[in-house]
Amino acid sequence: MTKTKMDTNAAFQIGRENALDALEKMGKHFDDNEYAKDGVAGLLVTVFSCIYALAPTKQDGDTLIALAKQFALEEME
């Protein structure tokens, strides 16, 4: 694996690509969408737990989650 010269955009893209890979891999386990939402919920709980574990404060974790939600909503427009 080649290391990428790191900056904010590169780190963001690495996180995004790995999340998409995880969702694609997870999607292979569901024949329909009935339980896919439960799989996504499990993924989100794990990600949120990591955010709160690594953030210096709960407020910092909340801020990061809010920022990510804002980016996601902007992509949907």
All heavy atoms as a GROMACS GRO file, in nm:
protein
  590
    1MET      N    1   0.083  -0.117   0.000
    1MET     CA    2   0.000   0.000   0.000
    1MET      C    3   0.089   0.124   0.000
    1MET      O    4   0.179   0.138   0.081
    1MET     CB    5  -0.091  -0.002   0.122
    1MET     CG    6  -0.175   0.122   0.136
    1MET     SD    7  -0.283   0.122   0.281
    1MET     CE    8  -0.394  -0.010   0.238
    2THR      N    9   0.061   0.217  -0.090
    2THR     CA   10   0.137   0.340  -0.100
    2THR      C   11   0.083   0.442  -0.002
    2THR      O   12  -0.038   0.462   0.005
    2THR     CB   13   0.127   0.397  -0.243
    2THR    OG1   14   0.169   0.297  -0.335
    2THR    CG2   15   0.211   0.520  -0.258
    3LYS      N   16   0.173   0.504   0.071
    3LYS     CA   17   0.130   0.609   0.164
    3LYS      C   18   0.102   0.737   0.087
    3LYS      O   19   0.175   0.772  -0.006
    3LYS     CB   20   0.235   0.633   0.271
    3LYS     CG   21   0.243   0.519   0.369
    3LYS     CD   22   0.302   0.566   0.498
    3LYS     CE   23   0.296   0.450   0.594
    3LYS     NZ   24   0.316   0.491   0.729
    4THR      N   25  -0.005   0.805   0.127
    4THR     CA   26  -0.044   0.931   0.066
    4THR      C   27   0.016   1.046   0.146
    4THR      O   28   0.020   1.039   0.268
    4THR     CB   29  -0.197   0.943   0.068
    4THR    OG1   30  -0.253   0.833  -0.001
    4THR    CG2   31  -0.244   1.072   0.004
    5LYS      N   32   0.063   1.149   0.075
    5LYS     CA   33   0.107   1.270   0.146
    5LYS      C   34  -0.018   1.325   0.214
    5LYS      O   35  -0.118   1.353   0.150
    5LYS     CB   36   0.165   1.372   0.050
    5LYS     CG   37   0.216   1.493   0.121
    5LYS     CD   38   0.284   1.591   0.029
    5LYS     CE   39   0.335   1.704   0.116
    5LYS     NZ   40   0.340   1.829   0.051
    6MET      N   41  -0.012   1.339   0.346
    6MET     CA   42  -0.131   1.369   0.422
    6MET      C   43  -0.159   1.517   0.434
    6MET      O   44  -0.070   1.598   0.456
    6MET     CB   45  -0.118   1.307   0.562
    6MET     CG   46  -0.250   1.286   0.630
    6MET     SD   47  -0.372   1.191   0.534
    6MET     CE   48  -0.290   1.037   0.510
    7ASP      N   49  -0.284   1.550   0.413
    7ASP     CA   50  -0.340   1.681   0.445
    7ASP      C   51  -0.488   1.657   0.473
    7ASP      O   52  -0.534   1.542   0.469
    7ASP     CB   53  -0.317   1.783   0.333
    7ASP     CG   54  -0.382   1.744   0.200
    7ASP    OD1   55  -0.481   1.668   0.198
    7ASP    OD2   56  -0.334   1.791   0.096
    8THR      N   57  -0.561   1.761   0.503
    8THR     CA   58  -0.702   1.745   0.541
    8THR      C   59  -0.782   1.677   0.430
    8THR      O   60  -0.859   1.584   0.456
    8THR     CB   61  -0.764   1.882   0.576
    8THR    OG1   62  -0.692   1.937   0.687
    8THR    CG2   63  -0.911   1.869   0.611
    9ASN      N   64  -0.764   1.720   0.306
    9ASN     CA   65  -0.841   1.663   0.195
    9ASN      C   66  -0.804   1.517   0.172
    9ASN      O   67  -0.891   1.434   0.145
    9ASN     CB   68  -0.821   1.745   0.068
    9ASN     CG   69  -0.890   1.879   0.076
    9ASN    OD1   70  -0.992   1.894   0.142
    9ASN    ND2   71  -0.833   1.978   0.010
   10ALA      N   72  -0.675   1.486   0.179
   10ALA     CA   73  -0.633   1.346   0.159
   10ALA      C   74  -0.690   1.257   0.269
   10ALA      O   75  -0.740   1.148   0.241
   10ALA     CB   76  -0.480   1.338   0.157
   11ALA      N   77  -0.684   1.304   0.393
   11ALA     CA   78  -0.738   1.225   0.504
   11ALA      C   79  -0.889   1.205   0.488
   11ALA      O   80  -0.941   1.095   0.511
   11ALA     CB   81  -0.708   1.295   0.637
   12PHE      N   82  -0.960   1.310   0.446
   12PHE     CA   83  -1.103   1.301   0.422
   12PHE      C   84  -1.133   1.196   0.316
   12PHE      O   85  -1.223   1.112   0.333
   12PHE     CB   86  -1.158   1.438   0.380
   12PHE     CG   87  -1.307   1.443   0.362
   12PHE    CD1   88  -1.389   1.477   0.467
   12PHE    CD2   89  -1.364   1.414   0.239
   12PHE    CE1   90  -1.526   1.482   0.451
   12PHE    CE2   91  -1.501   1.419   0.222
   12PHE     CZ   92  -1.583   1.453   0.328
   13GLN      N   93  -1.059   1.198   0.206
   13GLN     CA   94  -1.083   1.104   0.097
   13GLN      C   95  -1.053   0.960   0.140
   13GLN      O   96  -1.124   0.867   0.100
   13GLN     CB   97  -1.001   1.142  -0.027
   13GLN     CG   98  -1.054   1.264  -0.098
   13GLN     CD   99  -1.201   1.252  -0.137
   13GLN    OE1  100  -1.248   1.149  -0.182
   13GLN    NE2  101  -1.275   1.358  -0.114
   14ILE      N  102  -0.950   0.939   0.220
   14ILE     CA  103  -0.919   0.805   0.269
   14ILE      C  104  -1.034   0.754   0.355
   14ILE      O  105  -1.079   0.639   0.340
   14ILE     CB  106  -0.786   0.805   0.348
   14ILE    CG1  107  -0.669   0.826   0.251
   14ILE    CG2  108  -0.769   0.676   0.428
   14ILE    CD1  109  -0.537   0.857   0.319
   15GLY      N  110  -1.085   0.840   0.445
   15GLY     CA  111  -1.199   0.800   0.527
   15GLY      C  112  -1.320   0.770   0.444
   15GLY      O  113  -1.391   0.669   0.465
   16ARG      N  114  -1.348   0.853   0.344
   16ARG     CA  115  -1.464   0.834   0.256
   16ARG      C  116  -1.454   0.703   0.178
   16ARG      O  117  -1.549   0.626   0.171
   16ARG     CB  118  -1.473   0.953   0.162
   16ARG     CG  119  -1.586   0.947   0.064
   16ARG     CD  120  -1.577   1.068  -0.030
   16ARG     NE  121  -1.701   1.088  -0.098
   16ARG     CZ  122  -1.804   1.154  -0.050
   16ARG    NH1  123  -1.797   1.211   0.067
   16ARG    NH2  124  -1.914   1.166  -0.119
   17GLU      N  125  -1.337   0.678   0.119
   17GLU     CA  126  -1.318   0.555   0.040
   17GLU      C  127  -1.333   0.431   0.127
   17GLU      O  128  -1.395   0.332   0.084
   17GLU     CB  129  -1.181   0.558  -0.028
   17GLU     CG  130  -1.172   0.660  -0.140
   17GLU     CD  131  -1.031   0.684  -0.188
   17GLU    OE1  132  -0.940   0.605  -0.155
   17GLU    OE2  133  -1.011   0.784  -0.260
   18ASN      N  134  -1.280   0.435   0.248
   18ASN     CA  135  -1.292   0.319   0.337
   18ASN      C  136  -1.435   0.298   0.382
   18ASN      O  137  -1.480   0.184   0.396
   18ASN     CB  138  -1.197   0.332   0.456
   18ASN     CG  139  -1.055   0.294   0.416
   18ASN    OD1  140  -1.023   0.177   0.409
   18ASN    ND2  141  -0.973   0.393   0.388
   19ALA      N  142  -1.507   0.406   0.405
   19ALA     CA  143  -1.649   0.394   0.442
   19ALA      C  144  -1.729   0.333   0.327
   19ALA      O  145  -1.813   0.245   0.348
   19ALA     CB  146  -1.706   0.530   0.481
   20LEU      N  147  -1.703   0.378   0.205
   20LEU     CA  148  -1.774   0.322   0.090
   20LEU      C  149  -1.740   0.174   0.071
   20LEU      O  150  -1.828   0.093   0.039
   20LEU     CB  151  -1.741   0.402  -0.036
   20LEU     CG  152  -1.799   0.543  -0.041
   20LEU    CD1  153  -1.742   0.620  -0.160
   20LEU    CD2  154  -1.951   0.539  -0.046
   21ASP      N  155  -1.614   0.138   0.093
   21ASP     CA  156  -1.575  -0.003   0.085
   21ASP      C  157  -1.650  -0.085   0.190
   21ASP      O  158  -1.698  -0.196   0.161
   21ASP     CB  159  -1.425  -0.020   0.106
   21ASP     CG  160  -1.342   0.031  -0.011
   21ASP    OD1  161  -1.398   0.056  -0.121
   21ASP    OD2  162  -1.219   0.048   0.008
   22ALA      N  163  -1.660  -0.032   0.312
   22ALA     CA  164  -1.731  -0.103   0.419
   22ALA      C  165  -1.878  -0.119   0.384
   22ALA      O  166  -1.936  -0.227   0.404
   22ALA     CB  167  -1.715  -0.029   0.551
   23LEU      N  168  -1.940  -0.015   0.331
   23LEU     CA  169  -2.082  -0.024   0.294
   23LEU      C  170  -2.103  -0.123   0.180
   23LEU      O  171  -2.200  -0.199   0.179
   23LEU     CB  172  -2.136   0.114   0.256
   23LEU     CG  173  -2.153   0.210   0.372
   23LEU    CD1  174  -2.177   0.352   0.322
   23LEU    CD2  175  -2.266   0.164   0.462
   24GLU      N  176  -2.012  -0.123   0.084
   24GLU     CA  177  -2.023  -0.219  -0.027
   24GLU      C  178  -2.010  -0.362   0.026
   24GLU      O  179  -2.089  -0.450  -0.011
   24GLU     CB  180  -1.915  -0.192  -0.131
   24GLU     CG  181  -1.921  -0.287  -0.249
   24GLU     CD  182  -1.813  -0.261  -0.352
   24GLU    OE1  183  -1.731  -0.168  -0.335
   24GLU    OE2  184  -1.810  -0.336  -0.451
   25LYS      N  185  -1.913  -0.385   0.111
   25LYS     CA  186  -1.893  -0.518   0.169
   25LYS      C  187  -2.014  -0.560   0.251
   25LYS      O  188  -2.062  -0.674   0.242
   25LYS     CB  189  -1.767  -0.518   0.256
   25LYS     CG  190  -1.731  -0.651   0.313
   25LYS     CD  191  -1.600  -0.643   0.390
   25LYS     CE  192  -1.564  -0.778   0.448
   25LYS     NZ  193  -1.437  -0.774   0.522
   26MET      N  194  -2.066  -0.468   0.330
   26MET     CA  195  -2.182  -0.497   0.413
   26MET      C  196  -2.305  -0.526   0.326
   26MET      O  197  -2.385  -0.614   0.358
   26MET     CB  198  -2.209  -0.378   0.505
   26MET     CG  199  -2.294  -0.410   0.623
   26MET     SD  200  -2.298  -0.273   0.742
   26MET     CE  201  -2.352  -0.137   0.642
   27GLY      N  202  -2.319  -0.453   0.216
   27GLY     CA  203  -2.433  -0.471   0.128
   27GLY      C  204  -2.443  -0.611   0.069
   27GLY      O  205  -2.552  -0.657   0.034
   28LYS      N  206  -2.333  -0.682   0.060
   28LYS     CA  207  -2.333  -0.818   0.006
   28LYS      C  208  -2.404  -0.917   0.099
   28LYS      O  209  -2.435  -1.028   0.060
   28LYS     CB  210  -2.190  -0.864  -0.022
   28LYS     CG  211  -2.125  -0.783  -0.133
   28LYS     CD  212  -1.981  -0.821  -0.155
   28LYS     CE  213  -1.922  -0.733  -0.264
   28LYS     NZ  214  -1.781  -0.760  -0.287
   29HIS      N  215  -2.429  -0.875   0.224
   29HIS     CA  216  -2.494  -0.962   0.321
   29HIS      C  217  -2.646  -0.948   0.320
   29HIS      O  218  -2.715  -1.026   0.386
   29HIS     CB  219  -2.442  -0.932   0.462
   29HIS     CG  220  -2.298  -0.966   0.480
   29HIS    ND1  221  -2.255  -1.094   0.506
   29HIS    CD2  222  -2.187  -0.890   0.472
   29HIS    CE1  223  -2.124  -1.095   0.516
   29HIS    NE2  224  -2.079  -0.972   0.495
   30PHE      N  225  -2.698  -0.851   0.248
   30PHE     CA  226  -2.842  -0.824   0.252
   30PHE      C  227  -2.904  -0.851   0.115
   30PHE      O  228  -2.864  -0.792   0.016
   30PHE     CB  229  -2.869  -0.680   0.294
   30PHE     CG  230  -2.811  -0.647   0.429
   30PHE    CD1  231  -2.697  -0.569   0.440
   30PHE    CD2  232  -2.871  -0.694   0.544
   30PHE    CE1  233  -2.643  -0.540   0.565
   30PHE    CE2  234  -2.818  -0.665   0.669
   30PHE     CZ  235  -2.704  -0.588   0.679
   31ASP      N  236  -3.005  -0.940   0.113
   31ASP     CA  237  -3.077  -0.968  -0.011
   31ASP      C  238  -3.173  -0.855  -0.045
   31ASP      O  239  -3.210  -0.836  -0.159
   31ASP     CB  240  -3.155  -1.099   0.000
   31ASP     CG  241  -3.062  -1.219   0.008
   31ASP    OD1  242  -2.949  -1.211  -0.044
   31ASP    OD2  243  -3.103  -1.321   0.067
   32ASP      N  244  -3.220  -0.786   0.057
   32ASP     CA  245  -3.312  -0.674   0.036
   32ASP      C  246  -3.277  -0.565   0.136
   32ASP      O  247  -3.186  -0.578   0.215
   32ASP     CB  248  -3.457  -0.719   0.050
   32ASP     CG  249  -3.484  -0.785   0.185
   32ASP    OD1  250  -3.437  -0.733   0.288
   32ASP    OD2  251  -3.553  -0.888   0.187
   33ASN      N  252  -3.351  -0.458   0.132
   33ASN     CA  253  -3.320  -0.344   0.219
   33ASN      C  254  -3.385  -0.354   0.356
   33ASN      O  255  -3.365  -0.264   0.438
   33ASN     CB  256  -3.363  -0.214   0.151
   33ASN     CG  257  -3.272  -0.179   0.036
   33ASN    OD1  258  -3.155  -0.214   0.035
   33ASN    ND2  259  -3.325  -0.111  -0.063
   34GLU      N  260  -3.461  -0.459   0.383
   34GLU     CA  261  -3.532  -0.468   0.510
   34GLU      C  262  -3.438  -0.459   0.630
   34GLU      O  263  -3.467  -0.393   0.728
   34GLU     CB  264  -3.613  -0.597   0.518
   34GLU     CG  265  -3.691  -0.610   0.647
   34GLU     CD  266  -3.774  -0.737   0.654
   34GLU    OE1  267  -3.775  -0.814   0.556
   34GLU    OE2  268  -3.835  -0.758   0.759
   35TYR      N  269  -3.323  -0.524   0.622
   35TYR     CA  270  -3.229  -0.523   0.734
   35TYR      C  271  -3.105  -0.439   0.708
   35TYR      O  272  -3.022  -0.422   0.797
   35TYR     CB  273  -3.188  -0.667   0.770
   35TYR     CG  274  -3.305  -0.747   0.818
   35TYR    CD1  275  -3.367  -0.840   0.736
   35TYR    CD2  276  -3.356  -0.727   0.946
   35TYR    CE1  277  -3.476  -0.912   0.781
   35TYR    CE2  278  -3.466  -0.800   0.992
   35TYR     CZ  279  -3.525  -0.892   0.908
   35TYR     OH  280  -3.633  -0.962   0.953
   36ALA      N  281  -3.093  -0.384   0.589
   36ALA     CA  282  -2.976  -0.301   0.557
   36ALA      C  283  -2.965  -0.184   0.653
   36ALA      O  284  -2.856  -0.147   0.696
   36ALA     CB  285  -2.982  -0.253   0.412
   37LYS      N  286  -3.079  -0.126   0.689
   37LYS     CA  287  -3.076  -0.011   0.781
   37LYS      C  288  -3.018  -0.051   0.916
   37LYS      O  289  -2.949   0.029   0.980
   37LYS     CB  290  -3.217   0.049   0.799
   37LYS     CG  291  -3.315  -0.042   0.869
   37LYS     CD  292  -3.452   0.020   0.879
   37LYS     CE  293  -3.553  -0.061   0.952
   37LYS     NZ  294  -3.541  -0.204   0.958
   38ASP      N  295  -3.041  -0.175   0.958
   38ASP     CA  296  -2.985  -0.222   1.084
   38ASP      C  297  -2.834  -0.238   1.074
   38ASP      O  298  -2.760  -0.209   1.169
   38ASP     CB  299  -3.050  -0.354   1.126
   38ASP     CG  300  -3.201  -0.341   1.139
   38ASP    OD1  301  -3.246  -0.240   1.198
   38ASP    OD2  302  -3.274  -0.429   1.091
   39GLY      N  303  -2.787  -0.281   0.958
   39GLY     CA  304  -2.644  -0.291   0.935
   39GLY      C  305  -2.578  -0.154   0.936
   39GLY      O  306  -2.472  -0.135   0.996
   40VAL      N  307  -2.643  -0.058   0.871
   40VAL     CA  308  -2.590   0.079   0.870
   40VAL      C  309  -2.591   0.137   1.012
   40VAL      O  310  -2.496   0.205   1.052
   40VAL     CB  311  -2.669   0.169   0.773
   40VAL    CG1  312  -2.629   0.315   0.786
   40VAL    CG2  313  -2.650   0.122   0.629
   41ALA      N  314  -2.696   0.106   1.088
   41ALA     CA  315  -2.700   0.154   1.227
   41ALA      C  316  -2.583   0.098   1.307
   41ALA      O  317  -2.520   0.170   1.385
   41ALA     CB  318  -2.832   0.114   1.292
   42GLY      N  319  -2.550  -0.028   1.287
   42GLY     CA  320  -2.435  -0.088   1.355
   42GLY      C  321  -2.306  -0.019   1.316
   42GLY      O  322  -2.219   0.007   1.401
   43LEU      N  323  -2.292   0.013   1.188
   43LEU     CA  324  -2.173   0.084   1.141
   43LEU      C  325  -2.165   0.221   1.206
   43LEU      O  326  -2.060   0.262   1.257
   43LEU     CB  327  -2.179   0.096   0.989
   43LEU     CG  328  -2.056   0.159   0.924
   43LEU    CD1  329  -2.024   0.087   0.795
   43LEU    CD2  330  -2.080   0.305   0.896
   44LEU      N  331  -2.277   0.294   1.209
   44LEU     CA  332  -2.278   0.429   1.266
   44LEU      C  333  -2.248   0.428   1.416
   44LEU      O  334  -2.173   0.514   1.465
   44LEU     CB  335  -2.411   0.498   1.239
   44LEU     CG  336  -2.436   0.540   1.094
   44LEU    CD1  337  -2.578   0.590   1.078
   44LEU    CD2  338  -2.336   0.644   1.051
   45VAL      N  339  -2.305   0.333   1.489
   45VAL     CA  340  -2.278   0.324   1.633
   45VAL      C  341  -2.128   0.305   1.656
   45VAL      O  342  -2.068   0.367   1.745
   45VAL     CB  343  -2.360   0.211   1.698
   45VAL    CG1  344  -2.310   0.179   1.838
   45VAL    CG2  345  -2.508   0.248   1.702
   46THR      N  346  -2.067   0.220   1.575
   46THR     CA  347  -1.924   0.195   1.589
   46THR      C  348  -1.842   0.320   1.558
   46THR      O  349  -1.750   0.356   1.633
   46THR     CB  350  -1.882   0.079   1.498
   46THR    OG1  351  -1.960  -0.036   1.532
   46THR    CG2  352  -1.734   0.048   1.513
   47VAL      N  353  -1.877   0.390   1.451
   47VAL     CA  354  -1.807   0.513   1.415
   47VAL      C  355  -1.826   0.619   1.523
   47VAL      O  356  -1.730   0.683   1.566
   47VAL     CB  357  -1.853   0.565   1.277
   47VAL    CG1  358  -1.800   0.705   1.250
   47VAL    CG2  359  -1.810   0.470   1.167
   48PHE      N  360  -1.950   0.638   1.568
   48PHE     CA  361  -1.975   0.738   1.673
   48PHE      C  362  -1.901   0.702   1.801
   48PHE      O  363  -1.846   0.791   1.868
   48PHE     CB  364  -2.125   0.750   1.702
   48PHE     CG  365  -2.206   0.816   1.593
   48PHE    CD1  366  -2.343   0.814   1.599
   48PHE    CD2  367  -2.148   0.877   1.484
   48PHE    CE1  368  -2.421   0.873   1.501
   48PHE    CE2  369  -2.223   0.936   1.384
   48PHE     CZ  370  -2.361   0.934   1.394
   49SER      N  371  -1.898   0.576   1.837
   49SER     CA  372  -1.826   0.534   1.958
   49SER      C  373  -1.677   0.567   1.946
   49SER      O  374  -1.616   0.613   2.043
   49SER     CB  375  -1.843   0.384   1.981
   49SER     OG  376  -1.978   0.354   2.010
   50CYS      N  377  -1.620   0.546   1.828
   50CYS     CA  378  -1.479   0.580   1.806
   50CYS      C  379  -1.458   0.731   1.814
   50CYS      O  380  -1.358   0.776   1.872
   50CYS     CB  381  -1.432   0.528   1.670
   50CYS     SG  382  -1.416   0.349   1.664
   51ILE      N  383  -1.549   0.807   1.757
   51ILE     CA  384  -1.537   0.954   1.763
   51ILE      C  385  -1.534   1.000   1.908
   51ILE      O  386  -1.447   1.077   1.948
   51ILE     CB  387  -1.654   1.021   1.688
   51ILE    CG1  388  -1.636   1.002   1.537
   51ILE    CG2  389  -1.664   1.170   1.724
   51ILE    CD1  390  -1.757   1.043   1.454
   52TYR      N  391  -1.629   0.951   1.987
   52TYR     CA  392  -1.635   0.995   2.127
   52TYR      C  393  -1.515   0.944   2.208
   52TYR      O  394  -1.467   1.012   2.297
   52TYR     CB  395  -1.766   0.954   2.192
   52TYR     CG  396  -1.882   1.040   2.145
   52TYR    CD1  397  -1.990   0.984   2.077
   52TYR    CD2  398  -1.883   1.177   2.168
   52TYR    CE1  399  -2.095   1.063   2.034
   52TYR    CE2  400  -1.988   1.256   2.124
   52TYR     CZ  401  -2.094   1.199   2.058
   52TYR     OH  402  -2.198   1.278   2.015
   53ALA      N  403  -1.465   0.827   2.174
   53ALA     CA  404  -1.349   0.774   2.245
   53ALA      C  405  -1.222   0.853   2.215
   53ALA      O  406  -1.136   0.871   2.301
   53ALA     CB  407  -1.328   0.627   2.210
   54LEU      N  408  -1.210   0.903   2.092
   54LEU     CA  409  -1.090   0.975   2.050
   54LEU      C  410  -1.097   1.126   2.073
   54LEU      O  411  -0.993   1.191   2.079
   54LEU     CB  412  -1.061   0.947   1.902
   54LEU     CG  413  -1.029   0.801   1.869
   54LEU    CD1  414  -1.020   0.782   1.718
   54LEU    CD2  415  -0.901   0.757   1.936
   55ALA      N  416  -1.218   1.180   2.083
   55ALA     CA  417  -1.234   1.324   2.101
   55ALA      C  418  -1.191   1.365   2.242
   55ALA      O  419  -1.217   1.292   2.338
   55ALA     CB  420  -1.379   1.364   2.078
   56PRO      N  421  -1.128   1.481   2.253
   56PRO     CA  422  -1.087   1.527   2.386
   56PRO      C  423  -1.206   1.547   2.481
   56PRO      O  424  -1.195   1.522   2.600
   56PRO     CB  425  -1.017   1.661   2.359
   56PRO     CG  426  -0.979   1.656   2.215
   56PRO     CD  427  -1.081   1.569   2.147
   57THR      N  428  -1.319   1.593   2.426
   57THR     CA  429  -1.440   1.613   2.508
   57THR      C  430  -1.561   1.565   2.429
   57THR      O  431  -1.556   1.551   2.306
   57THR     CB  432  -1.462   1.762   2.543
   57THR    OG1  433  -1.493   1.833   2.421
   57THR    CG2  434  -1.340   1.823   2.610
   58LYS      N  435  -1.672   1.542   2.499
   58LYS     CA  436  -1.796   1.504   2.433
   58LYS      C  437  -1.839   1.614   2.335
   58LYS      O  438  -1.885   1.585   2.225
   58LYS     CB  439  -1.907   1.479   2.535
   58LYS     CG  440  -2.038   1.439   2.470
   58LYS     CD  441  -2.149   1.426   2.573
   58LYS     CE  442  -2.283   1.396   2.508
   58LYS     NZ  443  -2.330   1.498   2.414
   59GLN      N  444  -1.819   1.739   2.375
   59GLN     CA  445  -1.856   1.850   2.288
   59GLN      C  446  -1.775   1.847   2.158
   59GLN      O  447  -1.830   1.874   2.050
   59GLN     CB  448  -1.834   1.984   2.359
   59GLN     CG  449  -1.879   2.102   2.277
   59GLN     CD  450  -1.865   2.234   2.350
   59GLN    OE1  451  -1.820   2.239   2.464
   59GLN    NE2  452  -1.902   2.343   2.284
   60ASP      N  453  -1.648   1.814   2.165
   60ASP     CA  454  -1.567   1.801   2.043
   60ASP      C  455  -1.620   1.690   1.954
   60ASP      O  456  -1.624   1.703   1.831
   60ASP     CB  457  -1.420   1.774   2.078
   60ASP     CG  458  -1.351   1.894   2.140
   60ASP    OD1  459  -1.390   2.010   2.110
   60ASP    OD2  460  -1.256   1.873   2.218
   61GLY      N  461  -1.662   1.579   2.014
   61GLY     CA  462  -1.722   1.470   1.938
   61GLY      C  463  -1.851   1.515   1.872
   61GLY      O  464  -1.876   1.487   1.754
   62ASP      N  465  -1.935   1.585   1.948
   62ASP     CA  466  -2.060   1.638   1.893
   62ASP      C  467  -2.034   1.731   1.776
   62ASP      O  468  -2.106   1.728   1.676
   62ASP     CB  469  -2.139   1.713   2.001
   62ASP     CG  470  -2.197   1.624   2.108
   62ASP    OD1  471  -2.210   1.501   2.086
   62ASP    OD2  472  -2.230   1.677   2.217
   63THR      N  473  -1.930   1.814   1.789
   63THR     CA  474  -1.897   1.909   1.682
   63THR      C  475  -1.855   1.836   1.555
   63THR      O  476  -1.898   1.873   1.444
   63THR     CB  477  -1.784   2.004   1.729
   63THR    OG1  478  -1.831   2.076   1.843
   63THR    CG2  479  -1.744   2.102   1.620
   64LEU      N  480  -1.773   1.733   1.568
   64LEU     CA  481  -1.729   1.657   1.452
   64LEU      C  482  -1.848   1.588   1.385
   64LEU      O  483  -1.861   1.589   1.262
   64LEU     CB  484  -1.623   1.554   1.491
   64LEU     CG  485  -1.570   1.467   1.378
   64LEU    CD1  486  -1.515   1.549   1.262
   64LEU    CD2  487  -1.465   1.371   1.431
   65ILE      N  488  -1.936   1.528   1.465
   65ILE     CA  489  -2.054   1.461   1.409
   65ILE      C  490  -2.145   1.562   1.338
   65ILE      O  491  -2.195   1.535   1.228
   65ILE     CB  492  -2.128   1.384   1.520
   65ILE    CG1  493  -2.043   1.264   1.563
   65ILE    CG2  494  -2.266   1.339   1.472
   65ILE    CD1  495  -2.090   1.196   1.690
   66ALA      N  496  -2.164   1.679   1.399
   66ALA     CA  497  -2.247   1.783   1.336
   66ALA      C  498  -2.187   1.830   1.204
   66ALA      O  499  -2.259   1.851   1.106
   66ALA     CB  500  -2.265   1.901   1.432
   67LEU      N  501  -2.055   1.845   1.200
   67LEU     CA  502  -1.987   1.887   1.078
   67LEU      C  503  -2.004   1.782   0.968
   67LEU      O  504  -2.036   1.814   0.853
   67LEU     CB  505  -1.839   1.912   1.105
   67LEU     CG  506  -1.755   1.959   0.988
   67LEU    CD1  507  -1.805   2.094   0.935
   67LEU    CD2  508  -1.609   1.969   1.028
   68ALA      N  509  -1.987   1.656   1.003
   68ALA     CA  510  -2.004   1.548   0.905
   68ALA      C  511  -2.148   1.544   0.855
   68ALA      O  512  -2.173   1.524   0.735
   68ALA     CB  513  -1.965   1.414   0.968
   69LYS      N  514  -2.243   1.563   0.945
   69LYS     CA  515  -2.386   1.565   0.904
   69LYS      C  516  -2.412   1.680   0.809
   69LYS      O  517  -2.480   1.663   0.708
   69LYS     CB  518  -2.475   1.576   1.028
   69LYS     CG  519  -2.622   1.575   0.994
   69LYS     CD  520  -2.706   1.582   1.121
   69LYS     CE  521  -2.853   1.586   1.087
   69LYS     NZ  522  -2.937   1.599   1.207
   70GLN      N  523  -2.353   1.798   0.838
   70GLN     CA  524  -2.369   1.913   0.750
   70GLN      C  525  -2.314   1.883   0.610
   70GLN      O  526  -2.379   1.913   0.510
   70GLN     CB  527  -2.297   2.033   0.809
   70GLN     CG  528  -2.302   2.158   0.722
   70GLN     CD  529  -2.219   2.271   0.782
   70GLN    OE1  530  -2.185   2.272   0.899
   70GLN    NE2  531  -2.184   2.367   0.698
   71PHE      N  532  -2.195   1.824   0.603
   71PHE     CA  533  -2.137   1.788   0.473
   71PHE      C  534  -2.228   1.690   0.398
   71PHE      O  535  -2.249   1.703   0.277
   71PHE     CB  536  -1.999   1.725   0.491
   71PHE     CG  537  -1.890   1.820   0.531
   71PHE    CD1  538  -1.774   1.771   0.587
   71PHE    CD2  539  -1.901   1.957   0.513
   71PHE    CE1  540  -1.670   1.856   0.625
   71PHE    CE2  541  -1.799   2.044   0.551
   71PHE     CZ  542  -1.684   1.992   0.606
   72ALA      N  543  -2.281   1.592   0.469
   72ALA     CA  544  -2.368   1.491   0.405
   72ALA      C  545  -2.494   1.556   0.350
   72ALA      O  546  -2.536   1.525   0.238
   72ALA     CB  547  -2.403   1.383   0.506
   73LEU      N  548  -2.555   1.645   0.426
   73LEU     CA  549  -2.676   1.712   0.381
   73LEU      C  550  -2.647   1.801   0.260
   73LEU      O  551  -2.729   1.807   0.166
   73LEU     CB  552  -2.738   1.794   0.494
   73LEU     CG  553  -2.797   1.711   0.608
   73LEU    CD1  554  -2.838   1.802   0.724
   73LEU    CD2  555  -2.915   1.629   0.559
   74GLU      N  556  -2.530   1.866   0.259
   74GLU     CA  557  -2.493   1.949   0.144
   74GLU      C  558  -2.474   1.864   0.019
   74GLU      O  559  -2.508   1.906  -0.092
   74GLU     CB  560  -2.368   2.030   0.174
   74GLU     CG  561  -2.391   2.141   0.274
   74GLU     CD  562  -2.264   2.210   0.319
   74GLU    OE1  563  -2.153   2.174   0.271
   74GLU    OE2  564  -2.273   2.298   0.407
   75GLU      N  565  -2.421   1.743   0.035
   75GLU     CA  566  -2.403   1.654  -0.080
   75GLU      C  567  -2.538   1.610  -0.138
   75GLU      O  568  -2.546   1.578  -0.256
   75GLU     CB  569  -2.324   1.530  -0.040
   75GLU     CG  570  -2.177   1.554  -0.026
   75GLU     CD  571  -2.101   1.425  -0.001
   75GLU    OE1  572  -2.162   1.316   0.002
   75GLU    OE2  573  -1.979   1.434   0.016
   76MET      N  574  -2.640   1.603  -0.054
   76MET     CA  575  -2.772   1.557  -0.098
   76MET      C  576  -2.846   1.663  -0.178
   76MET      O  577  -2.940   1.634  -0.248
   76MET     CB  578  -2.857   1.515   0.022
   76MET     CG  579  -2.800   1.398   0.100
   76MET     SD  580  -2.785   1.247   0.000
   76MET     CE  581  -2.955   1.215  -0.036
   77GLU      N  582  -2.804   1.790  -0.168
   77GLU     CA  583  -2.872   1.898  -0.237
   77GLU      C  584  -2.840   1.900  -0.383
   77GLU      O  585  -2.744   1.860  -0.433
   77GLU     CB  586  -2.837   2.033  -0.173
   77GLU     CG  587  -2.888   2.045  -0.033
   77GLU     CD  588  -2.844   2.174   0.035
   77GLU    OE1  589  -2.760   2.249  -0.018
   77GLU    OE2  590  -2.892   2.198   0.148
   0.00000   0.00000   0.00000
